[in-house]
Amino acid sequence: MTLAMALRAGAMGVSFMPTLTALGSDLFKTNPNLKKMVCPFTGDPLTAVAAIRPDVAVVHVQRSDEYGNAHAWGNLGVTRDACLASRHVILTAEEIVSPDIISRDPNRVFTPGFRVKAVVHCPWGGHPSPVPGYYNRDHQMFIDYRNHSKTPGLFADWRKRWVDNIHSYQEYLDQLGSERVAGLAIQNHVYAETVDYGY
């Protein structure tokens, strides 16, 4: 909740956002980005969450055109706020499509293309998280990561296998293996109803 508020403040260009988060807790002792305040309208206690302005937001989307206008759907979390708050945005996309495809569904564009610094064609770039319409969540990969993050040595081995020695998405898919990739494929397609933006 505080991350969302901090990003929203950054996106809006204000120095903080008021919230009820953390009231009655000890978080104020350890987090310098939280301050107690009084609402100027009601006199009630509030928490001021300091804005954050990340240097870069790297966001994975279902499809983008070459100009950075992109469609994303599913659980977006703080994606929109992160893009608006960040100084630079890099998009990785399952597909690169024509601008016509993007402009036919303008409500799915979550950040303006002029804010995007780079677009990268990166199939499976959201793995192990799910990308609705493309592949499901890889529960085993999250478990493996947790188990291999318990010591620096285990993590170094995991990183060497899954990051350092991977140079293309095809190498990544080969490392996953065709059986695992097939098991993550979408089994039940659920399409949205079409809408008419005509005039």
C-alpha positions in Angstrom: 0.0 0.0 0.0 2.8 2.5 0.8 4.6 1.7 -2.5 1.4 2.4 -4.4 0.9 5.7 -2.6 4.5 6.7 -3.0 4.4 6.0 -6.7 1.0 7.8 -7.1 2.5 10.9 -5.4 5.5 10.7 -7.8 3.2 10.3 -10.8 1.2 13.4 -9.7 4.3 15.5 -9.1 3.5 16.1 -5.4 5.9 15.5 -2.5 3.7 13.1 -0.5 0.3 11.4 -0.4 -1.9 11.3 2.7 -3.2 7.9 3.9 -4.3 5.9 6.9 -1.5 3.4 6.4 0.7 2.6 9.4 -1.2 4.5 12.0 -0.8 2.9 15.4 2.3 1.0 14.2 6.0 1.3 14.9 6.8 1.8 11.2 7.4 5.5 11.8 10.5 4.6 13.9 12.2 2.7 11.0 10.8 4.2 7.8 11.9 7.8 7.2 9.5 8.0 4.3 6.5 7.9 6.6 5.6 11.0 8.7 2.6 11.6 11.0 0.4 14.5 10.1 -3.0 16.0 10.8 -5.6 16.4 8.2 -6.1 20.2 7.6 -9.9 19.6 6.9 -10.9 17.2 9.7 -8.1 17.3 12.2 -7.8 13.5 12.0 -4.4 11.8 12.2 -3.0 10.7 8.8 0.3 9.3 7.5 2.2 11.3 4.9 3.9 8.9 2.5 6.9 10.5 0.7 6.8 10.4 -3.1 9.2 8.2 -5.0 10.5 9.0 -8.6 12.3 5.9 -9.9 14.9 6.4 -12.5 13.6 3.6 -14.7 10.5 1.5 -14.8 10.8 -1.8 -16.7 7.4 -3.1 -17.6 6.3 -6.2 -19.4 3.2 -5.9 -21.6 1.3 -8.2 -23.9 1.8 -6.0 -27.0 3.3 -2.7 -28.0 3.9 -0.8 -31.2 7.4 0.5 -32.1 6.5 3.9 -30.5 5.9 2.6 -27.0 2.1 2.7 -27.1 1.2 -0.6 -25.5 -1.7 -2.7 -24.3 -1.6 -4.5 -21.0 -4.5 -6.4 -19.3 -4.9 -8.5 -16.2 -3.7 -7.5 -12.8 -1.7 -4.3 -13.4 -0.9 -3.6 -9.7 1.1 -0.4 -9.6 2.2 -0.5 -13.3 0.5 2.6 -14.4 1.7 4.7 -11.4 5.2 3.3 -11.8 5.3 4.4 -15.5 4.0 7.9 -14.7 6.3 8.4 -11.7 9.5 7.1 -13.4 11.9 9.3 -15.3 12.3 6.6 -18.0 10.2 3.7 -19.1 11.4 0.6 -20.9 8.8 -1.8 -22.2 9.3 -5.5 -22.9 6.6 -7.0 -25.0 5.3 -10.4 -26.0 4.5 -9.0 -29.4 5.4 -5.9 -31.4 2.3 -4.8 -33.4 1.3 -2.0 -35.8 0.1 1.3 -34.3 -3.4 0.5 -35.9 -3.9 -2.4 -33.5 -3.1 -0.3 -30.5 -5.2 2.7 -31.6 -8.2 0.4 -32.1 -8.4 -0.2 -28.4 -7.3 3.1 -26.7 -8.6 2.3 -23.2 -6.0 -0.5 -22.9 -3.1 1.9 -23.4 -1.8 2.5 -19.9 1.1 4.9 -20.4 1.6 7.4 -23.3 4.2 6.3 -25.8 6.1 9.5 -25.7 7.2 8.6 -22.1 8.7 5.3 -23.3 12.4 5.3 -24.0 12.7 1.8 -25.5 10.6 -1.1 -26.6 12.1 -4.6 -26.6 10.5 -7.6 -28.2 10.8 -10.2 -25.4 8.5 -13.2 -25.6 8.3 -14.8 -22.2 9.7 -11.7 -20.6 7.2 -11.8 -17.8 8.0 -15.3 -16.7 7.7 -16.7 -14.1 4.8 -14.3 -13.5 1.7 -14.9 -15.6 0.9 -12.9 -18.7 -2.8 -13.2 -19.4 -3.5 -14.6 -22.8 0.1 -15.9 -23.2 1.1 -18.1 -20.3 0.3 -19.0 -16.8 2.2 -18.5 -13.5 5.1 -20.8 -13.0 4.7 -21.8 -9.4 7.7 -24.1 -9.4 10.0 -21.4 -10.6 9.0 -19.2 -7.6 9.7 -22.1 -5.3 13.1 -22.8 -6.9 14.0 -19.2 -6.6 13.1 -19.1 -2.9 15.1 -22.3 -2.2 18.1 -21.0 -4.1 18.1 -17.6 -2.4 18.8 -18.9 1.0 22.6 -18.6 0.7 24.9 -16.4 -1.4 26.4 -19.6 -3.0 23.1 -21.1 -3.9 21.9 -17.8 -5.4 25.1 -17.4 -7.4 24.5 -20.9 -9.0 20.8 -20.0 -9.7 21.8 -16.6 -11.2 24.5 -18.2 -13.4 21.9 -20.7 -14.7 18.9 -18.4 -15.3 20.5 -14.9 -15.9 24.2 -14.8 -16.6 24.3 -17.6 -19.2 21.1 -16.7 -21.0 21.6 -14.5 -24.1 18.2 -14.8 -25.9 14.7 -15.7 -25.1 15.1 -18.9 -27.1 18.0 -19.9 -24.8 15.7 -19.2 -21.9 12.9 -21.3 -23.3 15.4 -24.1 -24.1 16.5 -23.9 -20.4 12.9 -24.2 -19.3 12.3 -27.2 -21.6 9.5 -27.8 -24.0 7.5 -29.9 -21.5 7.5 -27.1 -18.9 6.7 -24.4 -21.6 3.8 -26.5 -22.9 2.5 -27.0 -19.3 2.4 -23.2 -18.8 0.5 -22.6 -22.0 -3.0 -21.1 -21.9 -5.5 -23.9 -21.8 -8.8 -22.0 -21.6 -9.1 -18.9 -23.6 -11.5 -16.3 -22.3 -12.0 -13.4 -24.7 -13.3 -10.0 -23.9 -16.4 -8.8 -25.7 -15.7 -6.6 -28.7 -16.6 -2.9 -28.4 -17.3 -0.4 -31.1 -15.3 2.9 -31.0 -16.9 4.1 -34.2 -18.3 7.5 -34.8 
